[in-house]
Amino acid sequence: MVIADYFKSIENLLSNSKLIADKTIDFKEFSGDEGMVTVRLLFFGGFTLNFMEYILIGQQRPKYRFNLSDSKGKLIFRYDNAPHHKEILTFPHHKHLGTQVKPSEEV
């Protein structure tokens, strides 16, 4: 698999969703096996999912974040692997629920 195939799989998945009212997708290809995707999805009902993945094909994702907000912009959850919660058992993977930070496997 090359990064272009991964990008195409994301685009196909999102294009087939009946839940998405609007979407913005930005693909950046750095090499045949390295890239980044940034997505903003607006769902019917007003929920918004913003996510970013930095991808190296054949390796664990070096960086990701997934944020879901309600129609008023209030954060429902955030999953990421930023290395800023070393106390979490699943470091660097974790989730934010309100003011709490919880262990989480890679999303």
TIMI-2910 file (N, C-alpha, C, CB; in pm, 1 decimal, decimal comma, always signed):
<rs>
+----------+----------+----------+----------+----------+----------+----------+----------+----------+----------+----------+----------+------+
!      n_x !      n_y !      n_z !     ca_x !     ca_y !     ca_z !      c_x !      c_y !      c_z !     cb_x !     cb_y !     cb_z ! resn !
+----------+----------+----------+----------+----------+----------+----------+----------+----------+----------+----------+----------+------+
!    +84,0 !   -118,0 !     +0,0 !     +0,0 !     +0,0 !     +0,0 !    +88,4 !   +124,1 !     +0,0 !    -95,5 !     -0,1 !   +121,5 !  Met !
!    +47,7 !   +223,0 !    -75,1 !   +114,6 !   +352,5 !    -75,9 !    +20,0 !   +455,3 !    -14,2 !   +156,7 !   +394,0 !   -221,2 !  Val !
!    +73,9 !   +570,1 !    +19,8 !     -6,2 !   +671,6 !    +88,9 !   -126,7 !   +714,5 !     +5,8 !    +79,8 !   +793,3 !   +121,8 !  Ile !
!   -113,9 !   +719,8 !   -125,8 !   -226,8 !   +757,5 !   -211,7 !   -342,9 !   +658,8 !   -195,7 !   -182,2 !   +763,6 !   -359,7 !  Ala !
!   -312,3 !   +530,1 !   -178,0 !   -417,6 !   +429,6 !   -155,8 !   -487,2 !   +452,6 !    -22,2 !   -358,5 !   +287,1 !   -160,5 !  Asp !
!   -411,2 !   +487,8 !    +79,8 !   -469,1 !   +515,7 !   +210,8 !   -562,5 !   +636,3 !   +202,6 !   -358,1 !   +540,3 !   +315,3 !  Tyr !
!   -518,0 !   +741,0 !   +134,8 !   -601,5 !   +859,9 !   +117,5 !   -730,8 !   +825,3 !    +43,7 !   -524,4 !   +968,9 !    +41,1 !  Phe !
!   -719,7 !   +744,4 !    -58,5 !   -837,9 !   +704,4 !   -136,6 !   -934,8 !   +625,4 !    -48,9 !   -796,4 !   +619,9 !   -260,2 !  Lys !
!   -883,5 !   +539,3 !    +39,1 !   -972,2 !   +461,4 !   +125,8 !  -1049,0 !   +553,1 !   +222,2 !   -891,0 !   +356,7 !   +205,1 !  Ser !
!   -985,1 !   +657,9 !   +271,5 !  -1053,3 !   +754,3 !   +358,4 !  -1160,9 !   +827,5 !   +278,9 !   -952,1 !   +855,5 !   +419,4 !  Ile !
!  -1125,2 !   +873,2 !   +160,9 !  -1222,0 !   +945,5 !    +78,0 !  -1342,7 !   +858,1 !    +44,6 !  -1155,3 !   +994,5 !    -51,2 !  Glu !
!  -1320,2 !   +731,7 !    +10,7 !  -1430,7 !   +640,7 !    -19,5 !  -1520,0 !   +618,2 !   +101,4 !  -1377,2 !   +507,5 !    -69,1 !  Asn !
!  -1460,4 !   +598,4 !   +216,3 !  -1536,6 !   +576,8 !   +338,6 !  -1626,3 !   +696,9 !   +369,4 !  -1441,9 !   +549,9 !   +456,0 !  Leu !
!  -1570,2 !   +815,9 !   +360,2 !  -1646,3 !   +936,1 !   +392,3 !  -1750,4 !   +968,9 !   +285,8 !  -1552,6 !  +1053,4 !   +409,6 !  Leu !
!  -1722,4 !   +937,9 !   +161,5 !  -1817,4 !   +965,2 !    +53,3 !  -1942,1 !   +879,5 !    +63,6 !  -1751,6 !   +942,6 !    -81,0 !  Ser !
!  -1929,7 !   +761,8 !   +123,0 !  -2043,3 !   +669,5 !   +132,9 !  -2128,4 !   +690,4 !   +258,4 !  -1993,1 !   +527,5 !   +130,3 !  Asn !
!  -2091,1 !   +784,0 !   +344,5 !  -2164,7 !   +805,3 !   +469,0 !  -2290,0 !   +887,7 !   +444,9 !  -2075,9 !   +874,0 !   +572,5 !  Ser !
!  -2400,6 !   +842,7 !   +500,3 !  -2528,3 !   +914,8 !   +492,8 !  -2545,3 !  +1008,1 !   +612,8 !  -2646,1 !   +815,2 !   +485,9 !  Lys !
!  -2448,8 !  +1009,9 !   +704,8 !  -2458,3 !  +1089,7 !   +826,4 !  -2391,5 !  +1226,1 !   +814,9 !  -2397,8 !  +1014,6 !   +940,2 !  Leu !
!  -2311,2 !  +1245,3 !   +711,1 !  -2230,2 !  +1365,5 !   +696,3 !  -2304,1 !  +1470,1 !   +613,9 !  -2095,5 !  +1331,9 !   +631,2 !  Ile !
!  -2324,0 !  +1588,8 !   +674,0 !  -2389,5 !  +1699,3 !   +604,4 !  -2288,8 !  +1778,7 !   +520,3 !  -2459,2 !  +1792,1 !   +705,4 !  Ala !
!  -2165,1 !  +1789,6 !   +569,3 !  -2061,9 !  +1865,7 !   +499,2 !  -1925,4 !  +1813,6 !   +542,2 !  -2074,9 !  +2018,7 !   +527,9 !  Asp !
!  -1826,4 !  +1827,2 !   +455,1 !  -1693,0 !  +1779,4 !   +489,5 !  -1587,2 !  +1862,0 !   +419,1 !  -1677,4 !  +1631,6 !   +453,6 !  Lys !
!  -1473,2 !  +1872,4 !   +485,1 !  -1354,4 !  +1933,8 !   +428,3 !  -1240,2 !  +1835,7 !   +451,8 !  -1324,6 !  +2075,7 !   +492,3 !  Thr !
!  -1169,6 !  +1800,5 !   +344,4 !  -1060,3 !  +1703,7 !   +354,0 !   -936,7 !  +1763,6 !   +287,9 !  -1098,9 !  +1567,4 !   +287,3 !  Ile !
!   -823,1 !  +1752,4 !   +355,9 !   -696,6 !  +1799,1 !   +300,2 !   -594,1 !  +1686,8 !   +311,2 !   -646,7 !  +1927,7 !   +373,3 !  Asp !
!   -543,5 !  +1642,6 !   +197,5 !   -441,1 !  +1538,1 !   +193,0 !   -307,9 !  +1602,1 !   +155,5 !   -479,6 !  +1425,2 !    +91,5 !  Phe !
!   -204,0 !  +1566,7 !   +230,8 !    -68,3 !  +1610,6 !   +196,5 !    +18,9 !  +1486,7 !   +183,2 !    -10,3 !  +1709,5 !   +304,5 !  Lys !
!    +74,3 !  +1467,0 !    +65,5 !   +162,4 !  +1352,6 !    +39,7 !   +306,0 !  +1401,3 !    +43,3 !   +129,9 !  +1284,8 !    -97,6 !  Glu !
!   +384,4 !  +1347,9 !   +138,1 !   +524,2 !  +1387,7 !   +151,6 !   +616,7 !  +1295,1 !    +73,5 !   +564,4 !  +1389,4 !   +298,5 !  Phe !
!   +576,2 !  +1167,0 !    +63,6 !   +649,8 !  +1068,0 !    -16,2 !   +551,2 !   +955,7 !    -46,4 !   +779,7 !  +1013,6 !    +59,8 !  Ser !
!   +595,4 !   +850,6 !   -110,9 !   +507,6 !   +740,3 !   -144,9 !   +448,1 !   +669,1 !    -24,7 !   +581,2 !   +643,0 !   -227,3 !  Gly !
!   +514,9 !   +679,0 !    +90,4 !   +464,1 !   +609,9 !   +209,5 !   +444,3 !   +702,2 !   +329,7 !   +558,4 !   +498,7 !   +247,5 !  Asp !
!   +448,0 !   +833,7 !   +306,7 !   +433,9 !   +928,7 !   +416,5 !   +338,5 !  +1041,0 !   +377,4 !   +571,0 !   +986,2 !   +456,4 !  Glu !
!   +246,7 !  +1073,7 !   +469,4 !   +153,9 !  +1182,2 !   +441,5 !    +73,5 !  +1221,4 !   +562,5 !    +61,8 !  +1144,2 !   +330,6 !  Gly !
!    -12,1 !  +1320,5 !   +541,3 !    -97,0 !  +1369,5 !   +648,0 !   -235,5 !  +1398,6 !   +589,9 !    -35,7 !  +1496,5 !   +714,8 !  Met !
!   -337,3 !  +1364,8 !   +668,3 !   -475,0 !  +1395,5 !   +630,6 !   -537,4 !  +1476,7 !   +743,2 !   -557,5 !  +1265,0 !   +602,2 !  Val !
!   -605,3 !  +1584,1 !   +705,7 !   -678,6 !  +1668,2 !   +799,7 !   -822,7 !  +1673,3 !   +751,5 !   -615,8 !  +1812,8 !   +810,7 !  Thr !
!   -917,3 !  +1644,9 !   +841,8 !  -1057,8 !  +1632,4 !   +803,5 !  -1145,5 !  +1707,6 !   +902,8 !  -1099,7 !  +1483,8 !   +796,1 !  Val !
!  -1248,1 !  +1772,3 !   +850,0 !  -1355,0 !  +1831,7 !   +931,8 !  -1485,9 !  +1778,1 !   +877,5 !  -1351,6 !  +1990,5 !   +929,0 !  Arg !
!  -1560,4 !  +1709,7 !   +963,6 !  -1689,5 !  +1653,1 !   +925,4 !  -1799,8 !  +1719,9 !  +1006,2 !  -1691,4 !  +1499,5 !   +946,7 !  Leu !
!  -1900,7 !  +1769,0 !   +937,4 !  -2019,5 !  +1821,5 !  +1003,4 !  -2129,8 !  +1718,9 !   +982,7 !  -2060,4 !  +1963,4 !   +947,4 !  Leu !
!  -2180,4 !  +1665,5 !  +1092,1 !  -2284,6 !  +1563,9 !  +1085,5 !  -2421,6 !  +1628,7 !  +1096,5 !  -2265,7 !  +1459,2 !  +1196,4 !  Phe !
!  -2522,4 !  +1563,5 !  +1037,9 !  -2659,3 !  +1606,8 !  +1058,0 !  -2683,8 !  +1605,1 !  +1208,8 !  -2762,1 !  +1514,9 !   +980,4 !  Phe !
!  -2745,5 !  +1707,9 !  +1261,4 !  -2762,9 !  +1720,5 !  +1405,3 !  -2663,1 !  +1817,5 !  +1466,6 !  -2749,9 !  +1585,2 !  +1471,2 !  Gly !
!  -2562,9 !  +1859,4 !  +1388,6 !  -2471,0 !  +1962,7 !  +1432,9 !  -2341,0 !  +1917,3 !  +1496,1 !  -2538,9 !  +2046,2 !  +1526,6 !  Gly !
!  -2322,0 !  +1788,0 !  +1517,7 !  -2195,9 !  +1739,7 !  +1573,1 !  -2084,2 !  +1758,1 !  +1471,2 !  -2207,5 !  +1591,3 !  +1614,8 !  Phe !
!  -1964,2 !  +1787,9 !  +1522,1 !  -1848,2 !  +1808,9 !  +1435,5 !  -1734,6 !  +1717,6 !  +1479,9 !  -1803,1 !  +1957,6 !  +1438,1 !  Thr !
!  -1675,3 !  +1648,2 !  +1383,9 !  -1555,8 !  +1568,0 !  +1409,8 !  -1441,8 !  +1627,9 !  +1329,5 !  -1578,0 !  +1416,9 !  +1372,9 !  Leu !
!  -1337,5 !  +1668,3 !  +1401,0 !  -1214,2 !  +1714,4 !  +1337,9 !  -1107,2 !  +1610,8 !  +1368,4 !  -1172,1 !  +1857,9 !  +1388,9 !  Asn !
!  -1034,8 !  +1569,4 !  +1264,9 !   -924,4 !  +1478,3 !  +1293,1 !   -807,2 !  +1501,4 !  +1201,2 !   -970,0 !  +1335,6 !  +1281,8 !  Phe !
!   -692,1 !  +1460,8 !  +1251,3 !   -567,7 !  +1468,5 !  +1177,6 !   -491,5 !  +1339,4 !  +1202,2 !   -483,9 !  +1593,1 !  +1219,4 !  Met !
!   -435,1 !  +1286,9 !  +1095,7 !   -347,3 !  +1170,1 !  +1105,8 !   -220,6 !  +1198,8 !  +1026,3 !   -418,4 !  +1040,2 !  +1053,6 !  Glu !
!   -107,7 !  +1177,0 !  +1088,8 !    +20,7 !  +1176,8 !  +1019,0 !    +54,4 !  +1029,3 !  +1001,7 !   +135,3 !  +1257,1 !  +1099,0 !  Tyr !
!    +74,9 !   +986,9 !   +879,1 !    +85,2 !   +844,4 !   +845,5 !   +221,8 !   +811,1 !   +786,9 !    -25,1 !   +804,8 !   +746,8 !  Ile !
!   +277,7 !   +700,6 !   +833,4 !   +391,9 !   +635,1 !   +769,2 !   +346,3 !   +492,0 !   +741,8 !   +524,6 !   +639,9 !   +860,1 !  Leu !
!   +325,3 !   +458,4 !   +617,0 !   +274,3 !   +326,4 !   +580,4 !   +366,4 !   +218,2 !   +636,3 !   +261,6 !   +313,0 !   +426,3 !  Ile !
!   +306,6 !   +117,0 !   +699,4 !   +382,2 !     +6,0 !   +755,6 !   +430,3 !    +30,0 !   +897,3 !   +498,6 !    -23,4 !   +669,2 !  Gly !
!   +398,3 !   +146,5 !   +953,9 !   +439,8 !   +178,9 !  +1090,1 !   +319,9 !   +231,4 !  +1168,8 !   +554,9 !   +283,2 !  +1089,7 !  Gln !
!   +332,9 !   +232,8 !  +1300,1 !   +230,1 !   +292,9 !  +1383,5 !   +223,1 !   +441,9 !  +1350,6 !   +259,4 !   +269,7 !  +1535,4 !  Gln !
!   +101,5 !   +499,1 !  +1357,0 !    +86,5 !   +641,4 !  +1326,4 !   +168,4 !   +725,5 !  +1424,1 !    -62,3 !   +682,8 !  +1331,5 !  Arg !
!   +262,3 !   +805,1 !  +1372,6 !   +342,5 !   +889,1 !  +1460,8 !   +259,6 !   +995,2 !  +1533,9 !   +451,7 !   +956,3 !  +1381,2 !  Pro !
!   +149,5 !  +1041,0 !  +1471,3 !    +71,2 !  +1146,2 !  +1533,6 !    -73,2 !  +1138,1 !  +1485,3 !   +131,6 !  +1284,8 !  +1503,0 !  Lys !
!   -166,7 !  +1155,4 !  +1580,4 !   -308,5 !  +1162,2 !  +1545,3 !   -384,7 !  +1238,3 !  +1652,2 !   -367,7 !  +1021,0 !  +1527,5 !  Tyr !
!   -502,1 !  +1289,2 !  +1612,1 !   -597,1 !  +1348,4 !  +1706,9 !   -735,9 !  +1341,7 !  +1645,2 !   -558,4 !  +1496,5 !  +1742,6 !  Arg !
!   -833,5 !  +1312,5 !  +1728,8 !   -973,8 !  +1305,6 !  +1689,6 !  -1054,2 !  +1383,4 !  +1792,7 !  -1023,6 !  +1157,0 !  +1678,5 !  Phe !
!  -1123,1 !  +1488,3 !  +1750,1 !  -1203,4 !  +1572,0 !  +1840,5 !  -1349,2 !  +1568,9 !  +1796,0 !  -1150,0 !  +1718,8 !  +1843,4 !  Asn !
!  -1438,7 !  +1536,7 !  +1886,4 !  -1582,3 !  +1542,5 !  +1858,6 !  -1643,4 !  +1651,1 !  +1946,0 !  -1651,4 !  +1404,0 !  +1884,4 !  Leu !
!  -1717,0 !  +1742,8 !  +1882,1 !  -1784,0 !  +1852,2 !  +1952,5 !  -1932,3 !  +1849,4 !  +1922,6 !  -1724,0 !  +1988,4 !  +1913,0 !  Ser !
!  -2011,9 !  +1901,4 !  +2017,1 !  -2155,6 !  +1908,7 !  +1994,0 !  -2189,0 !  +2031,4 !  +1909,2 !  -2232,1 !  +1913,1 !  +2128,1 !  Asp !
!  -2317,3 !  +2055,2 !  +1886,4 !  -2360,2 !  +2164,1 !  +1797,5 !  -2327,3 !  +2302,2 !  +1852,2 !  -2508,6 !  +2154,5 !  +1773,0 !  Ser !
!  -2295,0 !  +2311,2 !  +1979,9 !  -2257,3 !  +2439,4 !  +2041,4 !  -2105,4 !  +2455,1 !  +2051,0 !  -2319,6 !  +2451,4 !  +2181,2 !  Lys !
!  -2031,9 !  +2357,8 !  +2000,7 !  -1886,6 !  +2363,9 !  +2003,5 !  -1823,8 !  +2308,1 !  +2129,0 !  -1843,4 !  +2502,7 !  +1986,6 !  Gly !
!  -1904,1 !  +2249,4 !  +2217,5 !  -1850,2 !  +2191,1 !  +2341,4 !  -1784,9 !  +2056,3 !  +2309,9 !  -1962,9 !  +2173,9 !  +2448,9 !  Lys !
!  -1661,8 !  +2040,2 !  +2356,1 !  -1587,5 !  +1916,6 !  +2331,7 !  -1653,0 !  +1798,8 !  +2403,2 !  -1441,5 !  +1931,7 !  +2377,4 !  Leu !
!  -1682,0 !  +1693,3 !  +2329,2 !  -1735,3 !  +1569,3 !  +2386,5 !  -1619,8 !  +1476,7 !  +2420,6 !  -1834,3 !  +1499,8 !  +2288,2 !  Ile !
!  -1527,3 !  +1459,0 !  +2325,3 !  -1406,4 !  +1381,7 !  +2352,8 !  -1296,0 !  +1423,6 !  +2258,3 !  -1433,4 !  +1230,9 !  +2340,3 !  Phe !
!  -1174,7 !  +1390,0 !  +2298,0 !  -1056,0 !  +1406,5 !  +2213,9 !   -967,6 !  +1286,4 !  +2240,2 !   -980,1 !  +1542,3 !  +2243,3 !  Arg !
!   -928,9 !  +1218,2 !  +2134,4 !   -830,7 !  +1110,4 !  +2140,8 !   -704,9 !  +1162,8 !  +2072,1 !   -884,0 !   +976,8 !  +2072,6 !  Tyr !
!   -589,1 !  +1138,8 !  +2132,0 !   -465,1 !  +1178,7 !  +2066,4 !   -347,1 !  +1101,6 !  +2125,0 !   -442,7 !  +1330,5 !  +2080,5 !  Asp !
!   -232,8 !  +1120,3 !  +2062,6 !   -111,2 !  +1056,2 !  +2112,2 !     +0,2 !  +1158,8 !  +2133,7 !    -64,6 !   +947,3 !  +2014,5 !  Asn !
!    -39,5 !  +1282,9 !  +2164,8 !    +60,8 !  +1383,1 !  +2199,8 !   +129,1 !  +1339,2 !  +2329,7 !     -4,1 !  +1525,6 !  +2215,1 !  Ala !
!   +259,8 !  +1347,6 !  +2336,9 !   +333,0 !  +1293,3 !  +2452,4 !   +335,4 !  +1387,2 !  +2573,3 !   +474,6 !  +1261,7 !  +2411,9 !  Pro !
!   +217,4 !  +1427,1 !  +2621,0 !   +213,3 !  +1520,6 !  +2732,7 !   +145,4 !  +1465,8 !  +2859,2 !   +143,1 !  +1644,6 !  +2689,5 !  His !
!   +110,3 !  +1338,9 !  +2859,9 !    +52,1 !  +1277,4 !  +2980,7 !   +126,1 !  +1147,2 !  +3012,3 !   -101,2 !  +1250,0 !  +2961,5 !  His !
!   +248,9 !  +1159,6 !  +3056,9 !   +333,8 !  +1043,7 !  +3083,1 !   +281,9 !   +955,9 !  +3196,5 !   +473,4 !  +1089,4 !  +3115,3 !  Lys !
!   +193,9 !  +1010,7 !  +3279,4 !   +137,6 !   +934,8 !  +3391,2 !    +29,8 !   +835,8 !  +3346,9 !    +79,8 !  +1029,9 !  +3494,0 !  Glu !
!    -18,8 !   +845,6 !  +3225,2 !   -125,3 !   +758,9 !  +3175,3 !    -66,0 !   +623,2 !  +3135,7 !   -198,3 !   +825,0 !  +3054,2 !  Ile !
!   -130,4 !   +517,1 !  +3178,6 !    -83,0 !   +380,9 !  +3154,3 !    -60,6 !   +351,1 !  +3006,1 !   -181,8 !   +281,9 !  +3210,9 !  Leu !
!   -144,1 !   +406,5 !  +2918,9 !   -135,1 !   +378,2 !  +2775,5 !    -53,4 !   +483,5 !  +2699,5 !   -274,8 !   +369,6 !  +2716,2 !  Thr !
!    +27,6 !   +560,4 !  +2773,4 !   +111,2 !   +665,9 !  +2714,0 !   +177,5 !   +618,4 !  +2586,0 !   +218,1 !   +712,1 !  +2813,4 !  Phe !
!   +175,0 !   +696,1 !  +2479,1 !   +124,0 !   +831,8 !  +2468,9 !    -25,9 !   +840,0 !  +2433,0 !   +204,0 !   +906,2 !  +2366,3 !  Pro !
!    -89,4 !   +726,1 !  +2408,9 !   -230,5 !   +725,1 !  +2369,3 !   -319,2 !   +755,9 !  +2489,2 !   -269,0 !   +588,9 !  +2307,7 !  His !
!   -415,5 !   +846,7 !  +2468,0 !   -506,2 !   +883,5 !  +2576,2 !   -628,9 !   +952,7 !  +2519,2 !   -435,4 !   +974,5 !  +2678,6 !  His !
!   -730,3 !   +971,6 !  +2605,1 !   -850,2 !  +1044,3 !  +2564,3 !   -884,0 !  +1149,3 !  +2668,7 !   -969,2 !   +947,9 !  +2543,9 !  Lys !
!   -939,8 !  +1258,0 !  +2619,7 !   -984,7 !  +1367,2 !  +2704,8 !  -1137,4 !  +1360,2 !  +2709,5 !   -934,2 !  +1507,4 !  +2651,5 !  His !
!  -1191,8 !  +1355,5 !  +2829,6 !  -1336,1 !  +1360,3 !  +2850,9 !  -1361,0 !  +1474,6 !  +2948,2 !  -1393,1 !  +1222,5 !  +2905,7 !  Leu !
!  -1404,9 !  +1587,0 !  +2895,6 !  -1416,6 !  +1706,0 !  +2979,7 !  -1279,9 !  +1743,9 !  +3032,2 !  -1514,9 !  +1682,6 !  +3096,4 !  Gly !
!  -1266,3 !  +1755,6 !  +3163,6 !  -1137,0 !  +1791,3 !  +3222,5 !  -1053,7 !  +1668,5 !  +3259,0 !  -1158,3 !  +1876,9 !  +3346,2 !  Thr !
!  -1108,5 !  +1550,3 !  +3237,2 !  -1036,8 !  +1425,9 !  +3272,4 !   -955,2 !  +1376,4 !  +3154,3 !  -1136,0 !  +1316,0 !  +3317,9 !  Gln !
!   -842,8 !  +1313,4 !  +3186,9 !   -759,6 !  +1245,0 !  +3087,5 !   -757,8 !  +1099,5 !  +3126,7 !   -613,4 !  +1304,9 !  +3079,7 !  Val !
!   -793,6 !  +1011,2 !  +3032,5 !   -808,0 !   +867,7 !  +3060,0 !   -718,5 !   +786,5 !  +2967,7 !   -954,6 !   +823,7 !  +3043,9 !  Lys !
!   -683,5 !   +665,3 !  +3010,6 !   -609,1 !   +575,2 !  +2922,1 !   -692,9 !   +539,5 !  +2799,4 !   -567,6 !   +446,9 !  +2997,6 !  Pro !
!   -624,7 !   +513,4 !  +2690,5 !   -692,5 !   +473,9 !  +2566,9 !   -594,2 !   +402,3 !  +2476,6 !   -753,2 !   +596,7 !  +2494,7 !  Ser !
!   -641,9 !   +303,0 !  +2409,3 !   -560,6 !   +238,6 !  +2306,0 !   -557,8 !   +331,4 !  +2183,3 !   -617,8 !    +95,5 !  +2268,6 !  Glu !
!   -469,8 !   +303,8 !  +2089,9 !   -464,9 !   +383,7 !  +1967,4 !   -599,6 !   +375,0 !  +1896,8 !   -350,3 !   +335,6 !  +1873,5 !  Glu !
!   -649,1 !   +489,1 !  +1853,8 !   -779,1 !   +496,3 !  +1784,3 !   -757,2 !   +473,6 !  +1636,7 !   -849,3 !   +633,4 !  +1808,3 !  Val !
+----------+----------+----------+----------+----------+----------+----------+----------+----------+----------+----------+----------+------+
</rs>
